[in-house]
Amino acid sequence: MARKRVKRIFQYKNWIRAGFLLLFLVTLYLAASILSIKSYHGVNQKDGLYWQPEDSIDVVMMGTSHVHCNINTALLWEMYGIAAYDYSGAEQPLWMTYHYLKEFYKYQNPKVVIVDMYAPARFKEDYQYDWMAENVYGMRFSLNKLQMLSASVEPERLHEYFPSFAVYHSRYDDLETDDFENFFWDDKEKEAFKGYTPYWDIKPQERPGVSEDKSGGLTEKSEKYLRKIIALTKEKGSDLVLIVAPYIMTAEDKQTYNEITEIAAEEGIIFINYNEYYNEIGLDFEQDFHDESHLNYWGSCKFTDYLGNFLTYNDRIPDCRGRKGYESWDDNVRMIYEELKKHGG
């Protein structure tokens, strides 16, 4: 009898330990979900990848905010049936894009990878901190993330971005409603988010008239990682398309794009500078811009339609409308239309 009683006591204590461990893990999950940094200019785009159905994304768009502000995933789905995702971050340099692409391939097998070339044309420093947080937080811990940090952050500043919880654990005074909508039971809304983050302001811009034949300006580090991106997509069997989304381009930017044109020709890949197609896209410089660097919602619809029509060249991209497992893209369309109504559309 004594042995049985002792055994029951030990079993009872083990259940208590297990209960406390479970409570600790649940508390840790809730705290991390609430306190983690959220942003629609990089963080949410990374986090949103992990909620997408595996191997469901046929076209991934990568690069800076020119991607997630200018390429409307809902319109690509509604008009062309393209299952696409904007996997980008504000002012993202190519060395981070490369590691983003490695992360993306863990969960998806895109048929087409589109990479915007604005960052290497405009930002020349090997370490770019202005929007670093947008490009670090949201990605799960892995060797790939550590390698990205190693390429992107000087050792003496690593503590500012890693480990993530050490950075954001003190956000108590900054919490907003969105911070309490970040749990696994919000999975349907998270799956419906495809990275697109439209701007709604209308700010007229002066149409640029750039004519530049000189070539140069691509830094050694940018070229290194551009070549690595090209090599990785070839290894994985994806078609790579380099683009420049429309904005107010300068002559200095154009010099870098001329150099990228040469590299693209050498590597046998497509490169399209859409700043050379303002008329074909139908852009109105009085109505279609949010600022000199970004289209607004209405401009993004025009550009996305033109891009979607181009993508129909690739018969590898199926029309997935109506297919089982792609309901979240219909939800994405509804979500964007709801936002449009809020802005008088």
Secondary structure, 3 states (H helix, E strand, C coil): CHHHHHHHHHHHHHHHHHHHHHHHHHHHHHHHHHHCCCCCCCHHHHHHHCCCCCCCCCEEEEECHHHHCCCCHHHHHHHHCCCEEEEECCCCCHHHHHHHHHHHHHHCCCCEEEEECHHHHHCCCCCCCCCHHHHHCCCCCCHHHHHHHHHHCCHHHHHHCCCHHHHHCCHHHHCCHHHHCCCHHHHHHHHHCCCCCCCCCCCCCCCCCCCCCCCCCCCHHHHHHHHHHHHHHHHHCCEEEEEECCCCCCHHHHHHHHHHHHHHHHHCCEEEEHHHCHHHHCCCCCCCECCCCCECHHHHHHHHHHHHHHHCCCCCCCCCCCCCCCHHHHHHHHHHHHHHHHCCC
